[in-house]
Amino acid sequence: MTRKIQRRDVLKGASAAGLVAMAGCATEGDNGENGDGDVPDAVMIVGFPQSGIQLFRDYYSEFADQSPDLDIIVPDGLIDSDLPGEVDNDMNNVIGTEPSAAGPGAEFYADEYEAAYGESPGVFTAQAYDAMAINVLATVAAGENDGTEVRDRVRTVTNPGGEEFGPETLADAVEAVAAGDPIQYLGASSSCDFDVNGDIVTAAYDIVDFQDGELNTVDTVEFGAELTDEDNAAVAEDPVGVDDGFEAMVGVLLPETGDLGPLGGPIRDGALLAADQINDADIGVTVDYRVEDTQTDPQAGISGAEALVNAGYSSVVGPASSNVNFQVTDQVFIPNGVVGISPSSTAPGITNLDDNGYIFRTAASDVLQGPALAELAVSDRVGAASSGTLFLNDDYGQALEEEYVNSFESNDGEVRERVSFEPEQASYSSQWSDVLQL
């Protein structure tokens, strides 16, 4: 299923309100406020594709006729082009936001991904490509596969100060770092500048509309921030220089199965694309990577992380889901001094982890996405005065739902029923009944 790009407006420094204002004028057919009665005007759903399939099947088969004007708002975890086919519905009442690939190297990356895999890149795949590229560059800069040394050089290869490189010149970037030169990697997903907490300081969001079984990107807005003095003072040790034959070992810890499996495979492929690009360049530096499946489950994630550590991998792309990331970071990465760069863990709590500086992410915090979703809900495009929420009962779902609710209420909206759910249940009819008050 293809994604149609209707319009792309990237505005550095825009606010969430600015994003929603553009959404209001980007498409025709605004709904305005929905019908009367106890059914809320909108429901915001936080979940992953495997659960999403059943959630939407239950809604369209049992509740759509009773709530014909309902708008459904979804975040990145449910922006999946396969959902309409799996649900057997065009899902024309669904709209949402997802992190965009809006970095300087986005176009080159998208072409390379499509050439390698025969399909357009999906959500978080560019973030995974950048996470792999940064891990490799920092490892080469360290001159050894040692987590502490790699950690101390992540900002050496990303933040301003060195010669600029991007996805199109990734092999050249590796050669420059191998020669002992500091560089600035400008990524496919963003500029990849990291603050003192390991978060990126710029991010972009797409507003995505489900229409007639396809995804339409309505607008893209970039949120920009400057690095602070504290960010600029964070550790960034000089590259040591390496000889030909150096091998960077980078683990890949992502969900190939489980609730996030449908998105996890393409995210994994985004990471491997960067490694393969370097290995194919014949530049005297190679990447040894190994993939472990988290199964979108914390215990499986811990087992996979331990397998990577035991095999000598001191830096990792992943985990993907926030719930898994919290557990893996606490149980494996921090105790073993392993660098983790997640392409898609967006829970706000990751920012303030007591991680000794080992944890980074190329995806933005849901501190941004929650308000963006809420302001989309109250915008002219949707026009919701009341909302309910259905959210996955884990760190990701709870945190994003909380950000949405706080922002929706601050925009004078009424939040009614807030209903949590467990992943991959046989039916979600009772949850729908509760949130719709039917």
QUIRAUR-V707666 format. One record per residue. N is the residue number from 1. RES is the residue in one small letter. PSI is psi in whole degrees, -180 to 180 (none if undefined). D_FIRST is the distance of its C-alpha to the first C-alpha in Angstrom with 2 decimals. Layout:
N/RES/PSI/D_FIRST
N/RES/PSI/D_FIRST
This chain:
1/m/132/0.00
2/t/158/3.77
3/r/125/6.83
4/k/128/9.73
5/i/111/13.09
6/q/-41/15.70
7/r/145/18.63
8/r/110/19.75
9/d/107/23.26
10/v/114/24.50
11/l/104/27.93
12/k/135/29.89
13/g/3/32.17
14/a/156/30.41
15/s/172/30.87
16/a/-37/28.63
17/a/-38/30.33
18/g/-36/29.46
19/l/-45/25.78
20/v/-34/25.96
21/a/-40/28.18
22/m/-35/25.59
23/a/-34/22.98
24/g/-25/25.54
25/c/8/25.74
26/a/-29/22.21
27/t/157/20.96
28/e/168/23.01
29/g/36/23.77
30/d/140/25.25
31/n/-30/26.21
32/g/-165/29.46
33/e/143/31.13
34/n/-170/30.03
35/g/177/32.34
36/d/179/35.62
37/g/-174/36.43
38/d/-17/35.85
39/v/130/32.05
40/p/160/30.90
41/d/-33/28.98
42/a/155/26.16
43/v/128/25.23
44/m/127/23.93
45/i/128/22.26
46/v/117/22.46
47/g/-170/20.88
48/f/165/18.44
49/p/-44/15.39
50/q/-44/17.56
51/s/-35/19.98
52/g/-37/17.45
53/i/-51/16.14
54/q/-38/19.76
55/l/-48/20.63
56/f/-35/18.17
57/r/-45/18.97
58/d/-41/22.60
59/y/-53/22.31
60/y/-28/20.64
61/s/-28/22.90
62/e/-25/26.11
63/f/-12/26.26
64/a/-39/24.07
65/d/-26/26.84
66/q/-11/29.40
67/s/62/27.58
68/p/-20/25.87
69/d/8/26.09
70/l/134/24.86
71/d/138/22.52
72/i/125/20.73
73/i/130/20.61
74/v/149/18.74
75/p/-169/19.13
76/d/-38/17.17
77/g/-17/17.24
78/l/12/15.04
79/i/83/12.51
80/d/119/9.76
81/s/-18/6.08
82/d/-14/6.94
83/l/-49/9.96
84/p/-40/9.57
85/g/-41/8.97
86/e/-37/11.77
87/v/-21/13.88
88/d/47/13.47
89/n/145/13.75
90/d/-17/12.09
91/m/41/13.92
92/n/-12/15.24
93/n/16/18.17
94/v/132/16.46
95/i/155/16.80
96/g/-167/17.65
97/t/152/18.32
98/e/149/17.27
99/p/138/19.16
100/s/161/18.11
101/a/97/18.62
102/a/21/21.41
103/g/171/24.03
104/p/-28/25.87
105/g/18/23.93
106/a/-45/20.38
107/e/-46/19.56
108/f/-46/21.16
109/y/-46/19.48
110/a/-41/15.91
111/d/-42/16.93
112/e/-40/18.57
113/y/-47/15.78
114/e/-39/13.39
115/a/-37/16.47
116/a/-37/17.31
117/y/-5/14.18
118/g/19/11.97
119/e/161/9.03
120/s/147/9.28
121/p/146/11.60
122/g/-168/11.08
123/v/138/13.92
124/f/1/17.35
125/t/-37/16.58
126/a/-37/18.74
127/q/-35/21.34
128/a/-40/21.52
129/y/-47/22.02
130/d/-39/24.79
131/a/-42/26.32
132/m/-46/26.75
133/a/-44/28.12
134/i/-43/30.56
135/n/-45/31.71
136/v/-49/32.49
137/l/-43/34.22
138/a/-36/36.29
139/t/-42/37.27
140/v/-41/38.42
141/a/-35/40.27
142/a/-28/41.96
143/g/7/43.01
144/e/157/42.64
145/n/71/40.28
146/d/123/41.94
147/g/-40/40.07
148/t/-43/42.71
149/e/-37/42.93
150/v/-47/39.15
151/r/-43/39.03
152/d/-1/41.74
153/r/8/39.81
154/v/-48/36.32
155/r/-20/37.49
156/t/-33/39.41
157/v/2/36.22
158/t/-47/34.20
159/n/159/36.53
160/p/148/38.35
161/g/-21/41.34
162/g/-179/40.31
163/e/140/38.85
164/e/136/35.24
165/f/164/32.47
166/g/-170/28.68
167/p/-39/25.78
168/e/-25/26.76
169/t/32/30.29
170/l/-43/29.75
171/a/-39/32.02
172/d/-37/34.64
173/a/-43/34.47
174/v/-43/35.23
175/e/-40/38.11
176/a/-44/39.51
177/v/-40/39.51
178/a/-29/41.03
179/a/-3/43.79
180/g/16/44.55
181/d/135/43.08
182/p/146/41.33
183/i/170/37.98
184/q/111/35.42
185/y/122/31.82
186/l/117/29.46
187/g/-174/26.00
188/a/-35/22.32
189/s/-34/21.87
190/s/-173/25.29
191/s/-16/28.82
192/c/37/29.38
193/d/130/32.87
194/f/137/34.06
195/d/-175/36.59
196/v/-21/39.41
197/n/-2/37.34
198/g/10/34.59
199/d/149/32.10
200/i/150/30.45
201/v/-6/32.05
202/t/146/29.19
203/a/159/25.69
204/a/148/22.96
205/y/138/20.70
206/d/140/17.68
207/i/121/17.75
208/v/130/14.29
209/d/131/13.89
210/f/119/11.66
211/q/122/11.88
212/d/40/11.09
213/g/5/8.23
214/e/162/6.54
215/l/132/8.27
216/n/121/11.09
217/t/115/13.57
218/v/-44/16.86
219/d/158/19.34
220/t/130/20.26
221/v/134/23.80
222/e/134/25.72
223/f/122/28.50
224/g/149/31.37
225/a/155/34.55
226/e/147/37.40
227/l/135/38.63
228/t/172/41.87
229/d/-38/45.11
230/e/-42/44.45
231/d/-45/41.04
232/n/-23/42.66
233/a/-6/45.42
234/a/156/43.16
235/v/131/43.81
236/a/83/42.66
237/e/154/44.89
238/d/149/45.38
239/p/147/43.67
240/v/-19/46.16
241/g/137/45.15
242/v/159/44.39
243/d/165/45.39
244/d/144/43.27
245/g/1/41.93
246/f/139/40.77
247/e/118/37.96
248/a/127/35.91
249/m/116/34.87
250/v/120/31.78
251/g/157/30.42
252/v/114/26.83
253/l/90/26.84
254/l/161/23.37
255/p/107/21.78
256/e/-19/20.23
257/t/-180/20.89
258/g/-167/21.90
259/d/-33/20.48
260/l/5/18.72
261/g/-44/17.70
262/p/-31/13.89
263/l/-28/14.20
264/g/-36/17.34
265/g/-52/16.18
266/p/-35/14.18
267/i/-46/17.11
268/r/-44/19.52
269/d/-35/17.92
270/g/-42/18.38
271/a/-45/22.01
272/l/-27/22.64
273/l/-42/21.43
274/a/-43/24.41
275/a/-44/26.82
276/d/-35/25.91
277/q/-41/26.26
278/i/-44/29.78
279/n/-30/30.70
280/d/-7/29.83
281/a/-16/31.99
282/d/61/35.38
283/i/8/37.02
284/g/-5/39.31
285/v/133/37.16
286/t/165/34.67
287/v/124/32.40
288/d/113/32.90
289/y/154/30.06
290/r/135/29.63
291/v/131/26.78
292/e/138/27.73
293/d/120/25.51
294/t/-16/26.48
295/q/19/24.83
296/t/37/24.39
297/d/129/28.08
298/p/-43/31.04
299/q/-41/33.32
300/a/-36/30.89
301/g/-43/30.22
302/i/-43/33.98
303/s/-44/34.43
304/g/-41/31.81
305/a/-42/33.38
306/e/-37/36.81
307/a/-40/35.77
308/l/-44/34.61
309/v/-44/37.85
310/n/-26/39.97
311/a/-1/38.40
312/g/11/39.35
313/y/120/36.16
314/s/-2/37.37
315/s/148/34.18
316/v/140/30.78
317/v/113/27.20
318/g/-175/26.55
319/p/177/26.65
320/a/-57/23.42
321/s/146/24.41
322/s/-40/27.53
323/n/-42/29.25
324/v/-39/29.19
325/n/-44/30.12
326/f/-46/33.22
327/q/-45/34.51
328/v/-41/33.83
329/t/-48/35.36
330/d/-42/38.42
331/q/-26/39.00
332/v/-55/38.08
333/f/-51/37.24
334/i/-49/40.20
335/p/-28/42.85
336/n/3/41.90
337/g/50/41.34
338/v/134/37.72
339/v/128/35.42
340/g/124/32.09
341/i/105/29.42
342/s/136/26.58
343/p/-6/23.22
344/s/7/22.30
345/s/111/25.47
346/t/0/25.94
347/a/134/28.84
348/p/-31/31.71
349/g/-20/34.25
350/i/-29/33.17
351/t/-41/34.79
352/n/22/38.23
353/l/142/38.17
354/d/76/41.50
355/d/6/39.83
356/n/27/42.42
357/g/9/39.85
358/y/-14/37.68
359/i/126/34.47
360/f/167/32.06
361/r/142/28.50
362/t/-1/26.12
363/a/148/24.32
364/a/156/26.22
365/s/151/28.13
366/d/-1/27.13
367/v/-28/30.36
368/l/-44/28.17
369/q/-36/25.04
370/g/-53/27.12
371/p/-35/28.91
372/a/-41/25.84
373/l/-44/24.25
374/a/-43/27.61
375/e/-28/28.20
376/l/-41/24.79
377/a/-39/25.88
378/v/-2/29.20
379/s/171/28.03
380/d/-28/28.21
381/r/-38/24.44
382/v/-50/24.86
383/g/38/28.66
384/a/127/29.27
385/a/-20/32.93
386/s/153/32.48
387/s/151/29.97
388/g/171/29.67
389/t/141/27.92
390/l/122/26.33
391/f/144/26.26
392/l/133/26.09
393/n/67/29.70
394/d/-175/29.77
395/d/-43/30.60
396/y/-52/27.16
397/g/-44/26.80
398/q/-44/30.44
399/a/-44/30.68
400/l/-40/27.62
401/e/-41/28.67
402/e/-42/32.16
403/e/-41/31.11
404/y/-49/29.13
405/v/-47/32.11
406/n/-42/34.66
407/s/-40/32.89
408/f/-44/32.13
409/e/-33/35.79
410/s/-18/37.00
411/n/22/35.28
412/d/20/37.45
413/g/156/34.77
414/e/121/35.78
415/v/123/34.08
416/r/-108/34.81
417/e/136/33.72
418/r/109/32.36
419/v/123/31.07
420/s/160/30.12
421/f/158/28.37
422/e/154/28.22
423/p/151/25.09
424/e/48/23.68
425/q/158/26.11
426/a/-27/26.17
427/s/145/26.34
428/y/25/26.23
429/s/-41/27.99
430/s/-37/31.11
431/q/-41/29.40
432/w/-43/27.70
433/s/-40/31.10
434/d/-47/32.76
435/v/-30/30.51
436/l/-6/30.44
437/q/43/34.16
438/l/none/33.85
